[in-house]
Amino acid sequence: MIKIICLLVALPGCSDKATNVERAVDYRLPVDTVIVEKEPDTIMKQTAVPYIPLPLIPQEDSTKVFDVVEQMPQFPGGSGKLQEYIEQNMHYPAKAKAANLQGRVIIAFIVEKDGSISHVKVVKSVDPLLDEEALRIVKSMPKWHPGKQTYLPVRVKIFLPVTFQL
């Protein structure tokens, strides 16, 4: 006969005995399990089974790209620093200046789990000269702080307007 004994730390707020209502908790505690074997007319033998942590939530498909998450990705320093970065690194193409080209190019990209930028593309074009410069700026950005869903970093799609104005 094998008995399994679980040694748990009490979870505060799991249930309210006065109202007999169970409450959900959003954390897990390690559980140490001891297997007790008792054979007829012998001494009990205990075997410790190590705790193996499980992920807090079921693992999502690691290739899934989110549009909106609980904590959106952020450029280091925030949106003000992002605007400053774009202004400091923009090199208005000479041909575009001569042709008096202006407008807003919309760039889409993915902020990866490690904060790197990938899959950069133009979703709203103004002119190929301005599009190329907007792509160059976004591709040269430093790593972002990644987006998070249930406390885990995830891939998030971002749309960034880059305005060209003379």
C-alpha positions in Angstrom: 0.0 0.0 0.0 1.3 3.5 -0.9 0.2 6.7 0.8 1.0 10.1 -0.5 1.3 12.8 2.0 1.5 16.4 0.9 3.0 19.0 3.2 1.5 22.4 2.3 1.9 25.9 3.5 -1.5 27.4 4.4 -2.7 29.6 1.6 -4.2 32.8 3.1 -7.5 33.7 1.5 -8.1 30.4 -0.2 -11.3 29.7 1.6 -13.4 31.5 4.2 -14.7 28.9 6.7 -17.2 31.4 8.1 -19.0 31.9 4.8 -17.8 28.6 3.2 -16.8 30.5 0.0 -13.8 29.5 -2.0 -11.6 32.2 -3.4 -9.2 32.0 -6.3 -5.6 32.8 -5.7 -3.2 33.8 -8.4 0.0 32.3 -7.1 1.4 28.9 -6.5 3.5 27.6 -3.6 5.9 24.7 -3.8 4.5 21.4 -2.5 6.9 18.9 -1.0 5.6 15.4 -1.4 6.6 12.4 0.7 5.7 8.9 -0.4 5.2 6.5 2.5 5.4 2.8 1.7 4.3 0.3 4.3 4.7 -3.3 3.6 3.0 -5.9 5.9 5.0 -6.4 9.1 7.9 -4.0 8.1 9.1 -0.6 9.0 7.7 2.3 7.0 10.0 3.6 4.3 9.8 7.3 3.2 10.9 8.6 -0.1 11.1 12.3 -0.8 9.9 13.4 -4.2 11.4 16.8 -5.3 9.2 19.7 -6.1 9.2 20.4 -9.9 8.0 23.9 -10.6 5.4 24.3 -13.3 4.9 27.5 -15.3 2.4 30.0 -13.8 0.2 29.7 -16.8 0.1 27.3 -19.7 2.8 28.1 -22.2 1.5 30.1 -25.2 2.7 29.4 -28.7 6.1 31.2 -28.6 5.5 32.5 -32.2 2.2 34.2 -31.4 2.2 37.9 -31.9 -0.1 40.0 -29.7 -1.6 43.4 -30.7 -2.5 44.4 -27.2 -1.0 43.1 -23.9 -1.3 44.0 -20.2 2.1 45.8 -20.3 2.9 47.2 -23.7 6.5 47.3 -25.0 8.2 50.6 -24.3 11.2 52.4 -25.8 13.9 52.9 -23.2 13.0 56.2 -21.5 9.4 56.3 -22.7 7.6 57.9 -25.7 9.4 61.3 -25.2 12.8 59.6 -25.7 11.4 57.7 -28.7 10.4 61.0 -30.4 13.8 62.5 -29.5 15.6 59.5 -30.9 13.6 59.8 -34.2 14.4 63.5 -34.5 18.1 63.1 -33.8 18.6 60.2 -36.1 16.5 61.4 -39.1 18.4 62.3 -42.2 15.9 64.0 -44.5 16.8 62.7 -48.0 18.2 65.4 -50.2 16.0 64.4 -53.2 12.9 64.5 -50.9 13.8 68.0 -49.7 14.3 69.2 -53.3 11.0 67.7 -54.3 9.4 69.2 -51.2 8.1 65.8 -50.0 6.4 65.7 -46.7 4.1 63.3 -44.9 3.7 60.6 -42.3 5.0 57.1 -43.0 3.5 54.3 -40.8 5.9 51.5 -39.9 4.8 48.2 -38.4 7.3 46.0 -36.5 7.4 43.4 -33.8 9.0 43.8 -30.4 10.4 40.4 -29.6 10.5 38.8 -26.1 14.1 40.1 -25.7 13.2 43.6 -26.8 14.8 43.4 -30.2 13.0 44.7 -33.3 12.0 42.4 -36.2 9.6 42.2 -39.2 9.9 45.9 -40.0 7.7 47.0 -42.9 5.9 50.1 -44.2 2.1 49.9 -43.9 1.4 53.5 -45.1 3.7 54.9 -47.7 4.3 58.5 -48.6 7.2 58.2 -51.1 9.9 55.5 -51.5 12.6 58.0 -50.4 10.8 58.8 -47.1 9.8 55.1 -46.6 13.4 54.0 -46.9 14.5 56.6 -44.3 11.7 55.6 -41.9 12.7 52.0 -42.2 16.3 52.8 -41.5 15.4 54.7 -38.4 13.3 51.9 -37.0 15.8 49.2 -37.8 18.5 51.1 -36.0 16.6 51.6 -32.8 18.0 50.1 -29.6 16.2 47.2 -27.8 12.9 48.1 -26.3 11.5 46.9 -22.9 9.4 43.9 -24.1 5.7 43.7 -23.7 4.3 41.4 -21.0 1.2 39.2 -20.7 0.6 37.6 -17.3 4.1 38.7 -16.2 5.8 36.9 -19.1 7.5 38.6 -22.0 5.7 38.1 -25.3 6.0 39.3 -28.9 4.0 42.4 -29.7 3.2 44.2 -32.9 3.7 48.0 -32.9 2.6 50.6 -35.4 4.9 53.7 -35.4 4.2 56.9 -37.3 7.3 58.7 -38.6 6.5 62.3 -39.6 8.6 64.1 -42.3 8.0 67.8 -42.2 10.1 70.6 -43.9 
